[in-house]
């Protein structure tokens, strides 16, 4: 990514980026990826740490997939109510952590 920004610096007709602009863009890019990854890791940890929740979620997924003949679409994923509840609870539990990361970015 930095190399692409450095290449753009040398092209005519584009706003010239200085090294501070490039470092800032790289840092924002890094934090954006970190935030989504950390949220996914919180989700994975909670599922792994709670086998009863994991089992109930697996049963819901199996039921919905069976009803839809194995088809997966946006509408079908929205039928996974327990999954939605788990995601909402993860976001509630780790809200401060996620907001701190957002504030830093």
N, C-alpha and C positions, 0 to 999 in steps of 0.2 A: 504494500500500500504506500509506504514511504517512497519507494522507487517511482511509482506512478505519479505521485505528487511532484517529485523532483523532475521527472520528465516533462510535466506540464509547465513547470517554471521556464523551461527553455523554449517553449512554443510561442510563436507570435500570436497576438490577438487575445490572449488569456490574461486574467489578472495574475500578477506575479505573486506567488506565495513565498513568504520568508520562512526561515527555519522555525520560528516560534509558531506560526500558523500551522505548519506541518506537524509539529509536536503536539499542539493542542488537538488537532483533528485525530491523530493517532490515539491520543489518550481518551478522547470521547468514544472512539470506536471500540477501544479496549473495555472501557467501563460498561458500554451498552451490552457487549457480549458477556461480561462478567455477571451483570444483573440477571439476565435470563438464565444463565447457567446455574447461578446460586439458587434461584427460585426452583429450578428443576431438581437440584440436589436436595433441597429441603423436602420436596414432594417425595423423592425416592427414599429418603431416610425415614420419613414418617410411615410410608407404606411398608418398608422392610422391618421397622421396629414394632409394627402392630400387625401380627399375622392374622388376627381375626378380621381386621379391616381389609387386609389384602385378600382374604378368602371371600368376603362379602362382595368386594369389587369385582373379583374374577367371576363370581357367579352372575353378577349383573351383566358383565360384558358378554359372557357365554349366552345368557338368555336373549339379549338384544341381537347378538349375531345370529342366533338360531332363528329368531323371528324375522330377520331381514335376509335370510338365506345366505349369510356370509358377506353381504354387500355392506360396504362402509362408505358413508357420505356424511356431509355436514349435518343433515337432518337426523341421521341415525346416531351420530355422536351426541347430539343434543338430547337424545332420549336417555342418556346415561346420567340419571339424576344423582345417584350416589357419588359418581365421579365428580360431578359439579360441586356437591356438598364438601367433598374432600378438598378440592382445590380451593374453595372459599375458606375453609378452615385453615389450610396451610397459609393462605394470604393473611388471614386474621392473626394467626400465631406469630408469623414472622414479619408482620407489617413494619415494625420499627426498623428491623434490619434492612428490609427492602427500601423503605423510605430514606434511610441514611445513605444507601448506595445511590438512590435517585438524586438526593441532594448533592452528593459529591460529584455526580456527573453533570 
